[in-house]
Amino acid sequence: MVLMAFWTTMYSAQADRLKDLASIAGVRDNPLIGYGLVVGLDGTGDQTTQTPFTTQAFRSMLQQLGIALPEGQSFQLKNVAAVTIHAVLPAFSKPGQNIDVQVSSIGNSKSLRGGSLLMSPLKGADGQVYAIAQGELIVGGFGADGADGSSVTVNIPSAGRIPNGAIVERAIANSFSAGSHLTLNLNRSDFTTARRVAESINELLGPDVARASDATSIHVTAPRDANQRVAFVSLLENVHVDPGKAPARVVINSRTGTIVVGEHVRVRSGAVTHGSLTVTITNSSQVSQPNALAGGRTVVVPQSDVSVTEENSRMFALEETTTLDELVRAVNEVGAAPGDLMAILEALKQAGALQAELIVI
């Protein structure tokens, strides 16, 4: 079954807010990463003979707490797992605020359910510590093992999250309050949208306040005072703009058979034929038994029957379509299966009859 979806937009009926179309250059999230230990597991921790870094991290932690272990002594830590921690530090985050963290096992731990993350630093790309993570894990998956060796696993028990599990220790500087200009970057590059954004801002605030430099960036003159700049950006966020329509695209998901056709997709006049070739292989076994006095032995002989069936192909003429409804009717006339329909669209693209960008994922 082919699932075809179509999207159309009515920009004339309702415009979009600038807040939904663009972001401010320099105002961005920053990824953080760290390494830590999860303790308190119910025997589902790392097998430390295969993950020596878990033992090394545990020994180092105890040394920092003033506990010295004998050198060369090996020990099993069935309730400890080594994990990586990653989080996103939002723009304008201040020390003392909390952010969510994601925790993932990097050893052979079977499950992190019931574990607690010990205090772990989270670093940015510059190597500086920006947050400290610690807390009880919430794990969405679970697993169960039977006495006969059978097991069942739901979702991923070796990863979890800690809501508000990290405290911000350092703020990241940004260029929001620097200079006399702000740069708005469109979420989707489009010359028409960039021109309309600049026109809408100038219509509201006066001529030459905004200037589009390319298909993505619009430079806006802004006040230098921080309080006035915040009020200025609040005003810009609520400016309504009619964005340019998206280019004609056809997106095909080859795994699920989903086909999404965008607005303005057109097909030139052409003829399409399709058919299917079915190959059937039937395997059977026959017993070959020698005569009573032949001195041979009974053996099983495999036998395969191969047959090929080809359906009659039909040719359909596709008139030049201008609307999505006409394209749908033309495709339905062909009666193509998922794989056939994908091949037809690709063939139309190669022949120059499909006036749209074809994307296969």
N, C-alpha and C positions, 0 to 999 in steps of 0.2 A: 504494500500500500504506500502510495506516495503522498506525503503531506506537503501541500503547497501553501505558503503564506504570502500575503500581499500587504504592503503598507502604503497608505496614501496620507498626505498631509494637507491640511487646509490652513495655510498660513494667513490667508486673508481674513479668516474668521477669528483667529486669536493669535497674537504675537507671543514670543517667548521673552522671559526676563533675561537681562544681560547676565544675571547671576548664574543662570543655567547654561549659558553659552560660552562663557569665558572665565578665566582665572587670572589673578594678578601675578605677574612675574616676580619671583623671589619669595612668594608666600606658598610654601610647599611643606609636605610631610617629609620626615627623615627616618630611614630604617635604622633599627638598632639590633645588635646581635650579642649573644653571650653564651657562656658555657657554665653548667652547674650540675648539681647532684640532686636527685629525687630520692628521698628515703621513706621508710615506713611501708614498703610494698609487702604484699603477702606472698613472699617466695617467688615473685615474678620478676626479680631484678636481673641484672647482667650476670652472666657466667664469667667471673673475673679471670678465669684461666684463658679465655678467648678475647677478653677486652681488658688488657693491662692498663689502659688509660683510666679506667674506673678506679682501680686500686691506687694508681698514682695520685689521682685527684683526691681520693679519700684520705690517703696518707698525708698529703700536703695540707688538707683542711685541719686534720688533727694536730699537726705541728703548729699551725697558726693559733690553735686554741690551747697550746701548751702541753699537748700529749705526745710523747715520743714513743714510736713503735720500734721494736728491734729490727735492725737491718737484715734483709734476706728472708724474713719470715713472710710466708704466704698465707693468705686467709681468704675465705669465701664470703662474699657479701650478697646473699640472695635477696636482700630487701633494699638494695641500693642500685640505682641506674644512672648512667651518665646521659645527659640531655643537652640539646642546644635550645636556646631561648631566643626568640625574635619578637620584636614589637615595632610599632610605628609611633614616632614622636610627632604629634601634630604641630602645625605652625603656631607660634605664640604660646607654647606650653611653658609654664613657669614652675620653678622649684617648689616642691610640696604637692603638686597635683599628681593624680593617679592615671595610669594608662593600662590597657589590657595587654597581656603577654600570651604568646603561644609557646608550648613546650613540646618537643619531639625527641624521642629516644634515638641515640646514635649507636647504641650497643645492640645486644641481642635480648634485651628485656622483652618479655611477652606482653606485659601490660603495665601501665602506669596508674591504674585505678587504685584509689586510696592513698596515693603518695603525696608527699609534701616537698615542695621545692625549697632548698636552703638558700640563704642570701647569696645572690649572684649579681655581679655588675653587668650592665648592658652598655656596650660601646658603639660609637658611631664609626663612620668610614675614616675619620681622622685619628682613631685609636683612643679618644677621650671617653671617659665614663659619663653618661648622661642620665642614667637611671639605675635603680637597684630593685631587683625582682625577688619576691619571696611569697609563698602562700600555698594554699591547698589547691590541688589540681581538680578540675572538672573534666572527666573523660567520657566521651559519648559512646565509645565502643566497649565491647566486652567479649571474652572468650571463655569457653568451657571445654575441658578434656575429660574423656571417658576412660575407664579402667582398661578397655581393650585397645587403647591407642587412638580412638576416634576423637575428633575435636570439631568445634563449631565456633566461628568468629563472626561477630556483627560489627560493622563499621571498622574503625581503626583504634584499637585499645592502646597502641603505643604512642599516641599523641593526645594532648589535652590543652586546656587553656585555663588561665587564672584571671577572672575579671578584676580590673583595678589592681592587678598583681604587682605593679611596679610603681615606685615613687620617683618622680622626676627630680634630679639633683642639679641639673645645669640647663639653662636656657640656651637655645641656638639663635645666634644673631641673624637678622634678616634685613633686607634693604627697603622695607616698606616705608619707613619715615625718611629715607635719604633722597636728596635731590628734589628737583621741582617738577618731576614728571612721574607718571605711573605708566606701566606697560601692561595692557590687557592681551592675553594670549587666548585665542579661540580654541575650544576643545576639538573642533574639526576645522581644518584649514579650508577656507572658501573665500574667494575674492569678493563675491557678491555680499556675503555676510559681513566681511570686514568693512566694505564700503558703507553698508547700511548702519553698522554700529557707529562709525564715525559721524555719519549724517544725523543719526538720532541724538547723539551726545551734543553735537553742535547746535541742533535745533533747540535743545533744552537749555544749554548753558552759554550759547553764543558762538559766533564763528571762530574757527581756528583753535578751539579748545582741544579737539581730538583730530588725529591724523593717522590714517592707515598706512603703514610702511610696507606691508606685504600681505599675503593671504592669511596670515596668522596673527600678526601683532598690530595693535592700535595704541599709539602713544597719546597720553592725555595729560594736559597741564593740570597740576594739582597743588593745593596750598602746602606750605612747608610746616606749618604748625600741626603737631600730632593730633590734637583734638579736632581741628578743622578738617584734617585729612580723613579721619574716621567718618565724620559726618558726610564728607564729599563722596567717599566710597559707598556709603550706605545709600546715597542718592543714585549713584551710578548703577548699583545692583538692581534697582527697581525700574530702570529704563527698559521699555518694551521695544523689541526689535523683531522685524520680520526676517528670519534667516533665509539664506538661499537654499533652494531645494537640492537634495542629495543627488549625486550622479546616478545614472541608470546602472543598476547592478543586479546580477543574479548570483545568489550564494547557494552552493550545493554542499550538503553534508553527506559525503559518500558512505559513511558508516550507518547512519540512521535512515537515509533516503529522504531527508527533509530538504525541500527546495523553497527558497525565499526569493520572491521576485519583487523588485522595487518599482517605484513609480517611474514613468517615462521609458520603460523598456519597450522596444519596438522590434518587430521581425519583418524583414523585407520579404517580398514574394519569393516563393521557392517550392520545391517538391520534396517530400520526405517519404522514404520507404523503410520499413523495419520488419523484421521477422525473427524467428528464434529457431535455433538448431538444438535438438534434444538428443543426447547420446545416452543410451540405456545399456548398462552392463549387468548381467545376471550371472552370479556364480553358483555353481552346484557341484556336488561331489558324486562320483560313481565308484562302485566297488568292482575291481578287476580280480576275478577268482580263477585260478588255474584248474585244469582238469584233474580228476581224482588221482591219476597215475603220472602226472607231469612233474611232480617234485618241486613245484614252485610254491609261492606264498601269496596270500591275499593282501592286496594293497588298495589304498584309496586314491583315486585319480581325480584331481580337480578339473572342472570343465567350466568355461566361461562363454556366454553367448552375448555378442555385442550387436546392437541395432541402433541405427541412426534415423531419426525422424525430423524432417524439416517442414515447418509450417509455411503455408503459402504467404508470400509477402504482398502487401498492398501499398500502393503509392497514394499519398494524399498531397493535394495542393494547398499550400498555406498562402492565403492572401496577405498583403501587407497590413499589419495590425497597428492600431494607434492607441488602443486602450488595453487595460489589463483584462477586462472581460473578454475581449476578442481573442487575446492570447490564450486565455483559459479554455475557451471553446475550441480553438485550433488544436491545443494539446490533447484535449479529451477526445477529439475525433480520431486522433492517432491511436488512442488506447494503449499507451506505452506503459510498461512496467517500470519500477524505479530505476533499474540499471539501464533500460532502454531509453528512458526519458533523459537521463544524464548524458548518455551518448549522443542523443539527438541535439541537445543544447550545445554540447561541445562541437559537434559537426557543424551546426549553424554558425557558431562563432568562427570556426576555421574558414567557412565559406564566405564570411563577411555578411551573412544575412541577419545575425543577431546584433542589434545596435545597443549593446550594453557590455559592461565589464563582467566577466565570468570568473567567479571565485570558488574554488573547490577546497573544502577543508576536511 
